[in-house]
Amino acid sequence: MEKKRLHQDGTYAIWRHTGIPEEAMTFLDSIAWGNEGAVYEHKNTEAHIRLLHRPTLLAIYESEKLEGTAMFCHTPMSVGSNTYNCYYIRYFAASKAIRGKGLMKHYAVKAMEAIRNDEQDKTIFFACVEKGNYGSYKVVQSAGYNNIGVMKTNGFRRFFPKANPHIEQVKTDSVRKEVVSLLQKQYETLALVGFNSLFLHDDYYVLRGKGEIVAGCQTHRVHWVINSMPGLMGKVIMNVVPLIPLLNQLFNPKRFEFLAFEGIFVKPGYENRLMDLFEGLLAREKLKSAMFWLGESCPIREGILKHNQLGLLHSFVKDSDAYIMASFKDFDETEIADVKSRPLFASAFDYI
């Protein structure tokens, strides 16, 4: 594991780690995410981090103590027919000791500038910032990132999900290639398209009609603890819903377990089969809730919402928007405009 100091300012320093040290695992596992919006904890952090694609950690230290992190996942992304070098930023976090003092903003900007200056290729840098998290928005904006679109959270809920014996787990290279080909065609007009998180643990599943794949998705099992939610409705969800029979099966803030869907494929006209797939996967995992993320103007999302009832959870999460903030290195204005004009793709793995 390589370690390189990028910046020193008195007792504060920024170090670049290729690979993730154990102290960072411990630090990130202790973080409650969110700010003015919902505040929640990830309970599968270490297992998740170990599956990240080519991660580089920029860590902020005061003397020898880790006080802040930003993870840069290095991966190619497609924009239409073009493929670009990209860094997706996540695990942007500060300890309680430096939060609210302006230190994280100062050193996070330094960190983002350092990794940008270190990159020699034409590159897109982007991050997801929850709509209510004004602090993170301002930090990322200060580093030269601009809002290029809105990502929508979508919920799927079935109180009594039905098992589906026709669900096929993808396990062979030939079917994997078929799935990737279908997804590339379906998302060929979108921006920031990437499939690195597909086929993890062989958890991509399909349904067929007359021998051909008509619906498919990757699943990730997720466990969060919700500490708070904003507004009056948030208080009702946190304090009242867990006390109501049946509804308390929808949401348990102390143990909110759900499936995250990504790499969603649906053949036009088979949207109802996609819901059969979703429901069958919930039954398979003995869960009742799922979430997936797609750009606000993504035609796949529009088709799903038009043809299906997603259930009560969708009403709770549908306004949990996030901004996609991006910075471009060595792009001309025409190329930047092309990215901004397209609907956005999302990998659920980047949101859990």
C-alpha positions in Angstrom: 0.0 0.0 0.0 1.6 3.3 -1.1 1.4 6.5 0.8 2.4 10.0 -0.4 2.2 13.4 1.3 0.6 15.9 -1.1 0.3 19.0 1.2 1.6 20.2 4.5 0.3 23.2 6.4 1.5 23.4 10.0 0.2 20.4 11.9 -2.3 19.5 9.1 -1.3 17.3 6.1 -3.0 15.7 3.2 -1.8 12.1 2.3 -2.7 10.1 -0.7 -3.1 6.4 -0.1 -3.3 3.8 -2.9 -5.4 1.3 -1.1 -7.4 1.8 2.1 -5.6 1.6 5.5 -7.4 0.0 8.4 -7.6 3.3 10.3 -9.6 4.8 7.5 -12.0 1.8 7.6 -12.5 2.4 11.3 -13.0 6.2 10.8 -15.5 5.8 8.0 -17.5 3.2 9.9 -18.0 5.7 12.7 -19.4 8.5 10.4 -23.1 9.5 10.3 -23.9 10.6 6.8 -26.0 13.6 5.8 -26.4 17.0 7.3 -29.5 19.2 7.0 -31.3 16.2 5.3 -31.6 12.7 6.6 -28.8 11.5 8.8 -27.9 7.8 8.6 -25.1 5.3 9.2 -23.9 2.6 6.8 -23.5 -0.7 8.6 -21.6 -2.6 5.8 -18.9 0.0 5.2 -15.8 -2.2 5.3 -17.2 -4.9 3.0 -18.4 -2.2 0.7 -15.1 -0.4 0.5 -13.2 -3.6 -0.3 -15.3 -3.9 -3.5 -14.6 -0.3 -4.7 -13.1 0.0 -8.2 -9.5 1.3 -8.0 -9.9 3.5 -5.0 -7.5 6.2 -4.0 -7.9 7.8 -0.5 -7.0 11.4 0.2 -6.8 11.7 4.0 -6.5 14.8 6.1 -4.5 14.4 9.3 -3.8 16.7 12.2 -0.4 15.5 13.4 -1.0 11.7 13.4 -4.8 11.7 13.8 -7.1 11.1 10.8 -9.7 13.9 10.7 -11.1 13.8 7.1 -11.4 11.7 4.0 -12.3 11.8 0.3 -12.3 8.6 -1.8 -11.6 8.8 -5.5 -12.7 5.8 -7.5 -10.9 5.7 -10.8 -13.0 4.2 -13.6 -13.9 4.8 -17.3 -17.4 6.1 -18.0 -19.3 6.4 -21.2 -21.1 9.5 -22.5 -23.0 8.4 -25.6 -20.5 6.7 -27.9 -17.5 8.2 -26.1 -15.6 6.7 -23.2 -13.7 9.0 -20.8 -11.3 8.7 -17.9 -13.3 9.4 -14.7 -13.0 9.8 -10.9 -16.1 9.3 -8.8 -15.7 10.9 -5.4 -17.4 9.4 -2.3 -16.8 8.9 1.4 -16.4 12.7 1.8 -16.3 12.9 5.5 -15.0 15.0 8.5 -14.6 14.1 12.1 -16.6 16.0 14.8 -13.3 17.7 15.9 -13.0 19.7 12.6 -16.6 19.8 11.4 -18.1 23.3 11.3 -14.7 25.1 11.6 -14.0 25.7 7.9 -11.0 23.3 8.1 -12.7 20.6 6.1 -13.7 23.0 3.3 -10.1 24.4 3.1 -8.3 21.0 3.1 -10.9 19.2 1.0 -10.5 21.8 -1.7 -6.8 21.3 -1.5 -7.2 17.6 -1.8 -9.4 17.8 -4.9 -7.0 20.2 -6.5 -4.1 17.9 -5.7 -5.6 14.8 -7.4 -6.8 16.9 -10.3 -3.3 18.3 -10.9 -1.8 14.9 -10.6 -4.0 13.5 -13.4 -2.5 13.8 -16.9 -5.4 12.5 -19.0 -8.6 14.2 -20.1 -10.8 13.5 -17.1 -14.3 13.9 -15.6 -14.4 14.3 -11.8 -17.8 13.9 -10.3 -19.6 13.5 -6.9 -23.1 13.1 -5.6 -24.2 15.6 -3.0 -27.6 15.1 -1.2 -29.9 18.0 -1.8 -30.1 19.0 1.8 -26.4 18.8 2.5 -25.5 22.5 1.9 -22.1 22.2 3.6 -20.8 19.5 1.2 -22.4 21.3 -1.7 -20.5 24.5 -0.9 -17.2 22.6 -0.4 -17.4 20.8 -3.7 -18.5 24.0 -5.5 -15.5 25.8 -4.1 -13.3 23.2 -5.7 -14.7 24.1 -9.2 -17.4 21.5 -9.5 -20.8 22.5 -11.0 -24.2 21.0 -10.8 -24.9 19.0 -14.0 -28.1 17.2 -13.1 -30.4 15.7 -10.4 -30.4 12.1 -9.3 -33.7 10.7 -8.1 -34.1 8.2 -5.3 -36.9 5.6 -6.1 -38.4 3.2 -3.6 -40.0 -0.2 -4.2 -42.1 -1.8 -1.6 -44.2 -5.0 -1.3 -45.6 -6.0 2.1 -46.0 -9.6 1.0 -43.6 -10.2 -1.9 -44.3 -13.3 -4.0 -41.5 -15.7 -4.9 -40.9 -16.1 -8.6 -39.5 -19.5 -9.7 -38.7 -18.1 -13.2 -35.9 -15.8 -12.0 -32.6 -16.8 -13.4 -29.3 -16.0 -11.7 -26.6 -15.0 -14.2 -23.5 -17.2 -13.7 -22.0 -17.7 -17.2 -19.7 -15.5 -19.3 -22.0 -15.8 -22.3 -25.1 -14.5 -20.4 -23.0 -11.8 -18.8 -21.9 -10.6 -22.2 -25.6 -10.7 -23.4 -26.6 -8.6 -20.4 -23.9 -6.0 -20.9 -24.8 -5.8 -24.6 -28.5 -5.1 -23.7 -27.5 -2.5 -21.1 -25.1 -0.7 -23.5 -27.9 -0.4 -26.0 -30.5 0.7 -23.5 -28.3 3.4 -21.9 -26.4 4.4 -25.1 -27.8 8.0 -25.0 -27.0 8.7 -21.3 -24.0 10.2 -19.6 -21.7 8.8 -16.9 -22.6 5.2 -17.8 -20.5 2.5 -16.1 -21.0 -1.2 -15.2 -18.2 -1.9 -12.8 -20.6 -3.0 -10.0 -22.5 -5.6 -12.1 -22.1 -9.3 -11.4 -20.7 -8.9 -7.9 -21.3 -12.1 -6.0 -23.2 -13.3 -9.2 -26.1 -11.2 -8.0 -27.4 -10.2 -11.4 -30.8 -11.7 -12.2 -33.1 -11.9 -15.2 -36.5 -12.9 -16.4 -37.0 -14.3 -19.9 -39.9 -14.2 -22.3 -39.9 -16.6 -25.3 -36.3 -17.4 -24.5 -35.0 -13.7 -24.6 -34.1 -11.6 -21.6 -37.0 -9.1 -21.0 -36.0 -7.8 -17.5 -32.9 -7.8 -15.4 -31.1 -6.1 -12.5 -28.2 -6.3 -10.1 -28.9 -6.5 -6.4 -26.9 -5.3 -3.4 -28.1 -6.0 0.1 -27.9 -2.9 2.4 -28.2 -2.2 6.1 -28.6 1.4 7.3 -29.4 2.9 10.7 -31.4 6.1 10.3 -30.7 8.7 13.0 -33.0 11.5 11.8 -35.1 12.8 8.9 -35.9 16.4 8.1 -39.2 18.2 8.5 -42.6 17.3 10.0 -43.0 14.3 7.8 -39.5 13.1 8.8 -40.5 13.3 12.5 -43.7 11.3 11.7 -41.7 8.6 9.8 -39.1 8.3 12.6 -41.4 8.4 15.6 -44.9 7.3 14.5 -44.5 4.8 11.6 -42.4 2.3 13.8 -45.3 2.1 16.2 -48.1 1.3 13.7 -48.6 -2.4 12.9 -47.8 -3.4 9.3 -46.4 0.1 8.6 -43.6 -0.7 11.0 -42.6 -3.4 8.6 -42.0 -0.7 6.0 -39.5 1.2 8.1 -37.4 0.4 11.1 -34.9 3.3 11.6 -32.7 1.1 13.8 -32.4 -1.6 11.2 -33.4 -0.4 7.7 -32.5 -3.3 5.4 -33.3 -3.2 1.7 -32.1 -4.3 -1.7 -30.4 -1.7 -4.0 -31.1 -2.3 -7.7 -28.8 -1.2 -10.5 -28.1 -2.1 -14.1 -31.8 -2.2 -14.6 -32.8 -3.6 -18.0 -36.4 -3.8 -19.3 -37.5 -4.5 -22.8 -40.1 -2.0 -23.9 -43.6 -3.4 -23.3 -42.4 -5.6 -20.5 -42.4 -3.1 -17.6 -44.8 -5.3 -15.6 -42.2 -8.2 -15.8 -39.6 -5.9 -14.3 -41.9 -5.5 -11.2 -42.3 -9.3 -11.1 -38.5 -9.5 -11.0 -38.2 -6.9 -8.3 -40.8 -8.6 -6.1 -39.3 -12.0 -6.6 -35.9 -10.7 -5.5 -37.4 -9.3 -2.4 -39.0 -12.6 -1.6 -35.7 -14.4 -2.3 -33.9 -12.2 0.2 -36.8 -12.2 2.7 -37.0 -8.4 2.5 -39.9 -6.0 1.8 -38.1 -2.8 0.5 -35.8 -1.8 -2.3 -34.4 1.4 -3.7 -32.8 2.4 -7.0 -31.3 5.6 -8.4 -31.7 7.1 -11.9 -31.3 10.6 -13.4 -34.3 12.9 -13.2 -34.9 12.8 -17.0 -33.8 9.2 -17.6 -36.3 7.6 -19.9 -35.9 4.3 -18.2 -37.1 5.9 -14.9 -40.0 7.6 -16.7 -41.1 4.3 -18.2 -41.0 2.5 -14.9 -43.0 5.2 -13.1 -45.6 5.4 -15.9 -46.4 1.7 -16.0 -46.1 0.6 -12.4 -47.0 1.2 -8.8 -43.8 1.2 -6.8 -45.5 1.1 -3.4 -45.6 3.2 -0.2 -41.8 3.5 0.3 -41.6 5.5 -3.0 -43.8 8.2 -1.4 -41.3 8.5 1.5 -38.1 8.7 -0.6 -39.2 10.3 -3.9 -38.1 13.8 -2.8 -34.6 12.6 -1.6 -32.8 14.2 -4.5 -29.1 14.5 -5.0 -27.0 16.8 -7.2 -24.4 15.4 -9.5 -21.5 17.9 -9.3 -18.8 17.6 -11.9 -15.5 19.2 -12.9 -13.8 18.7 -16.3 -10.1 18.6 -17.1 -9.1 19.4 -20.7 -12.7 19.3 -22.1 -13.8 21.9 -24.5 -17.1 23.7 -24.1 -18.9 21.5 -26.7 -17.9 18.3 -24.9 -19.0 19.7 -21.6 -22.3 20.8 -23.1 -22.8 17.3 -24.5 -22.4 15.8 -21.0 -24.8 18.3 -19.4 -27.5 17.7 -22.1 -27.9 14.0 -21.5 -29.9 12.1 -18.9 -27.7 10.7 -16.1 -26.9 7.1 -15.3 -26.4 5.9 -11.7 -24.8 2.9 -10.1 -26.7 2.0 -6.9 -23.3 0.8 -5.5 -22.2 4.4 -5.4 -25.1 5.4 -3.1 -25.1 2.7 -0.5 
